[in-house]
Amino acid sequence: MNRKELDPTQSPGAAFGQLLRTSRDEHGWTQDDLADRMGYSGTHVSAVETGRRSPTPHFANSADKALGTGDQFARRARAARTTALLDGFPEYVAFEGIAEEIRLYEIGIIPGLIQTPEYARVLANSAVRRGTITTEQADARVAFLAARQAALTRAKPPVVIAVMDESCIRRPIGGAEVMARQLQQLIDFAELPTTVLQVAAFDIGERRPFDLPVNLLTLPDRSVVAYAESQTQGHLDRETTSVLPMLAAYHQLQAEALSQADSVAMIEEVRKGTP
């Protein structure tokens, strides 16, 4: 039977999944065997083992009880959730790491894959001040983003197409110096041979097809995965009937957005206006 290879260094969730599989194998149990003892389905256990689903505290406690591991899984689950990631996002990141094409659309902030460390840190620290995450979660969030960015420098990097609402480059984050470095990062990104950068200017008005950020991934088998999120929830979609219309809408967005040359010129103007 083919089994997905796990990389426990990829994320805390992947480390949890690897440990769960190892412990289950040591008992000689199948996923269904463990699921029966935990009160879950075999599909649920499989999703946690492969990092496609985050372990909840209840799941971790049930695993500890079934496998006789004290509080080992409970502690791992806490670590796996320290980045305060939305549901669906860890699974999306696993697909992102193997995608051949990545299409991004963002409103208000620079897309994570193109953020500078300083810009990302400002956003994380702001969430700490608002009380939505802890300092430890902020550190984990910034480190997690750095790991995602590093994964894109693989031997055969994906094509990354980023369309940003104009608000992304005009909304000041972290002060003049942080923004100046971030805008320069965008300009440098646009010069890469495997990237496309476009700004969806304010004047496209009602022709903007998306009201929320959207990520679209083309996988090695040419299937497309869509990920979108609100303030409190993320959603991963692999259904062709719903994903293909989103891909068509993205193409419409690109047609309405500025060309890459005009987008870079706008970013340059904004950057020069930053002391």
NORZICOR-V794861 format. One record per backbone hydrogen bond with DSSP energy under -1.0 kcal/mol. NH is the residue of the N-H (numbers start at 0). CO is the residue of the C=O. If there is no record, write none. Layout:
nh = (NH & NH)
co = (CO & CO)
This chain:
nh = (9 & 14 & 15 & 16 & 17 & 18 & 19 & 20 & 21 & 22 & 23 & 24 & 25 & 26 & 27 & 28 & 33 & 34 & 35 & 36 & 37 & 38 & 39 & 44 & 45 & 46 & 47 & 48 & 49 & 50 & 51 & 52 & 59 & 60 & 61 & 62 & 63 & 64 & 65 & 66 & 67 & 68 & 71 & 74 & 75 & 76 & 77 & 78 & 79 & 80 & 81 & 83 & 88 & 91 & 92 & 93 & 94 & 95 & 96 & 97 & 98 & 99 & 100 & 101 & 102 & 103 & 104 & 105 & 113 & 114 & 119 & 120 & 121 & 122 & 123 & 124 & 125 & 126 & 127 & 128 & 129 & 130 & 131 & 137 & 138 & 139 & 140 & 141 & 142 & 143 & 144 & 145 & 146 & 147 & 148 & 149 & 150 & 151 & 152 & 158 & 159 & 160 & 161 & 162 & 163 & 164 & 165 & 167 & 169 & 170 & 178 & 179 & 180 & 181 & 182 & 183 & 184 & 185 & 186 & 187 & 188 & 189 & 191 & 194 & 195 & 197 & 199 & 200 & 203 & 204 & 206 & 207 & 213 & 214 & 215 & 216 & 217 & 218 & 221 & 224 & 225 & 226 & 227 & 229 & 234 & 236 & 241 & 242 & 243 & 246 & 247 & 248 & 249 & 250 & 251 & 252 & 253 & 254 & 255 & 256 & 257 & 262 & 263 & 264 & 265 & 266 & 267 & 268 & 269 & 270 & 271 & 272 & 273)
co = (6 & 10 & 11 & 12 & 13 & 14 & 15 & 16 & 17 & 18 & 19 & 20 & 21 & 22 & 24 & 23 & 29 & 30 & 31 & 32 & 33 & 34 & 34 & 40 & 41 & 42 & 43 & 44 & 45 & 47 & 46 & 46 & 55 & 56 & 57 & 58 & 59 & 60 & 61 & 62 & 63 & 63 & 68 & 70 & 71 & 72 & 73 & 74 & 75 & 76 & 78 & 80 & 85 & 87 & 88 & 89 & 90 & 91 & 92 & 94 & 94 & 217 & 217 & 158 & 215 & 160 & 213 & 162 & 110 & 111 & 115 & 116 & 117 & 118 & 119 & 120 & 121 & 122 & 123 & 124 & 125 & 127 & 126 & 133 & 134 & 135 & 136 & 137 & 138 & 139 & 140 & 141 & 142 & 143 & 144 & 145 & 146 & 148 & 149 & 99 & 193 & 101 & 195 & 103 & 197 & 105 & 199 & 164 & 165 & 166 & 174 & 175 & 176 & 177 & 178 & 179 & 180 & 181 & 182 & 183 & 184 & 185 & 188 & 191 & 159 & 161 & 163 & 198 & 200 & 201 & 203 & 204 & 104 & 226 & 102 & 224 & 100 & 222 & 218 & 216 & 236 & 214 & 234 & 232 & 227 & 225 & 238 & 238 & 239 & 242 & 243 & 244 & 245 & 246 & 247 & 248 & 249 & 250 & 251 & 252 & 198 & 258 & 259 & 260 & 261 & 262 & 263 & 264 & 265 & 266 & 267 & 268 & 270)
